Amino acid sequence: MTFAAEAANARSLTPVQSINSLSSRNFQTIAHIAKSISGLDIGESKRSLVVARLLRRLRALDMADFDAYCDRLNGPDGEEERAHMVSALTTNVTAFFREPHHFDYLAQHLATPPGIASRAAPVRIWCAAASSGEEAYSAALTLLSSYPSAATYGARVLATDINPHVIAAAHRGLYPISERSRIPQSLFQKYCKEDTDEGHFSFEESVRSIIRFRELNLLGPWPMRQKFDAIFCRNVAIYFDAPTKLALWRRLVSQLTPGGELYLGHSERIDDPASYGLQAFGITAYRMVSR
């Protein structure tokens, strides 16, 4: 649902559920928690969106109003609900091979000499906001389509997300059969398996074995020690204020190998990429050229 549609839905709610039921105090509480946990920058203009998204949580918790909800957020058992809140306030829209030009760039990048077998270090790809896993599986399929024996050489895709629920779903790796059309047929036939009785498909172990799923807050510590040949960080910075974006860009760049590539969402840009040692190429894509 679009922002406009959700805002219209919020305006059509009964008075007790309307935008006016979210007091300024409760709105500030929610905005502060979201910013402190995940960097989400929620201004007053997004109040109707907050109402539309969080009313689902109130209904799920059988709560009458936002006073009770904020009490839950601030209570001793609020940590789990705060994670649900952040998930509700962000849009986990994803798909296999979404923004396909990035996977074309990745394939070209992987084909650049030296080949995978003669590299000094194994290929590393990081999907920094992996959501329910489609992006990570797409990256793994791109890798395997170029190097079917990639796992033999220690290649890995790291898939992280702040939301433990979507990462758990990504690890399960079960997707509706209706989504199979988004995967090239040749790759689907080789690396996927259907369960028509259950109405879903999954991935062969050759794909799953090269992906590692982890919960990770991009604003917190990053435990990774090895650098990455390619990083996907798409449709994340759109939620951040300018200082948080700048800090994120610098941290991401620090995780790239020389020549490594960074792929952002379609509405995200890095101003003055040269100041980060990056060169822009293609569509929302950047390459490390210097430190």
Secondary structure in CASP SS format (residue, H / E / C, confidence):
PFRMAT SS
TARGET T0000
AUTHOR 0000-0000-0000
METHOD secondary structure of the structure
MODEL  1
M C 1.00
T C 1.00
F H 1.00
A H 1.00
A H 1.00
E H 1.00
A H 1.00
A H 1.00
N H 1.00
A H 1.00
R H 1.00
S C 1.00
L C 1.00
T C 1.00
P H 1.00
V H 1.00
Q H 1.00
S C 1.00
I H 1.00
N H 1.00
S H 1.00
L C 1.00
S C 1.00
S H 1.00
R H 1.00
N H 1.00
F H 1.00
Q H 1.00
T H 1.00
I H 1.00
A H 1.00
H H 1.00
I H 1.00
A H 1.00
K H 1.00
S H 1.00
I H 1.00
S H 1.00
G C 1.00
L C 1.00
D C 1.00
I C 1.00
G C 1.00
E H 1.00
S H 1.00
K H 1.00
R H 1.00
S H 1.00
L H 1.00
V H 1.00
V H 1.00
A H 1.00
R H 1.00
L H 1.00
L H 1.00
R H 1.00
R H 1.00
L H 1.00
R H 1.00
A H 1.00
L C 1.00
D C 1.00
M C 1.00
A C 1.00
D C 1.00
F H 1.00
D H 1.00
A H 1.00
Y H 1.00
C H 1.00
D H 1.00
R H 1.00
L H 1.00
N H 1.00
G C 1.00
P C 1.00
D C 1.00
G H 1.00
E H 1.00
E H 1.00
E H 1.00
R H 1.00
A H 1.00
H H 1.00
M H 1.00
V H 1.00
S H 1.00
A H 1.00
L H 1.00
T C 1.00
T C 1.00
N C 1.00
V C 1.00
T C 1.00
A C 1.00
F C 1.00
F C 1.00
R C 1.00
E C 1.00
P H 1.00
H H 1.00
H H 1.00
F H 1.00
D H 1.00
Y H 1.00
L H 1.00
A H 1.00
Q H 1.00
H H 1.00
L H 1.00
A H 1.00
T C 1.00
P C 1.00
P C 1.00
G C 1.00
I H 1.00
A H 1.00
S H 1.00
R C 1.00
A C 1.00
A C 1.00
P C 1.00
V C 1.00
R E 1.00
I E 1.00
W E 1.00
C E 1.00
A C 1.00
A C 1.00
A C 1.00
S C 1.00
S C 1.00
G C 1.00
E H 1.00
E H 1.00
A H 1.00
Y H 1.00
S H 1.00
A H 1.00
A H 1.00
L H 1.00
T H 1.00
L H 1.00
L H 1.00
S H 1.00
S H 1.00
Y C 1.00
P C 1.00
S C 1.00
A H 1.00
A H 1.00
T H 1.00
Y H 1.00
G C 1.00
A C 1.00
R E 1.00
V E 1.00
L E 1.00
A E 1.00
T E 1.00
D E 1.00
I C 1.00
N C 1.00
P H 1.00
H H 1.00
V H 1.00
I H 1.00
A H 1.00
A H 1.00
A H 1.00
H H 1.00
R H 1.00
G C 1.00
L C 1.00
Y E 1.00
P E 1.00
I H 1.00
S H 1.00
E H 1.00
R H 1.00
S H 1.00
R H 1.00
I C 1.00
P C 1.00
Q H 1.00
S H 1.00
L H 1.00
F H 1.00
Q H 1.00
K H 1.00
Y H 1.00
C E 1.00
K E 1.00
E E 1.00
D E 1.00
T C 1.00
D C 1.00
E C 1.00
G C 1.00
H E 1.00
F E 1.00
S E 1.00
F E 1.00
E C 1.00
E H 1.00
S H 1.00
V H 1.00
R H 1.00
S C 1.00
I C 1.00
I E 1.00
R E 1.00
F E 1.00
R E 1.00
E E 1.00
L C 1.00
N C 1.00
L C 1.00
L C 1.00
G C 1.00
P C 1.00
W C 1.00
P C 1.00
M C 1.00
R C 1.00
Q C 1.00
K C 1.00
F E 1.00
D E 1.00
A E 1.00
I E 1.00
F E 1.00
C E 1.00
R C 1.00
N C 1.00
V C 1.00
A H 1.00
I H 1.00
Y H 1.00
F C 1.00
D C 1.00
A H 1.00
P H 1.00
T H 1.00
K H 1.00
L H 1.00
A H 1.00
L H 1.00
W H 1.00
R H 1.00
R H 1.00
L H 1.00
V H 1.00
S H 1.00
Q C 1.00
L E 1.00
T E 1.00
P E 1.00
G E 1.00
G E 1.00
E E 1.00
L E 1.00
Y E 1.00
L E 1.00
G C 1.00
H C 1.00
S C 1.00
E C 1.00
R C 1.00
I C 1.00
D C 1.00
D C 1.00
P H 1.00
A H 1.00
S H 1.00
Y H 1.00
G C 1.00
L E 1.00
Q E 1.00
A E 1.00
F E 1.00
G C 1.00
I C 1.00
T C 1.00
A E 1.00
Y E 1.00
R E 1.00
M E 1.00
V C 1.00
S C 1.00
R C 1.00
END
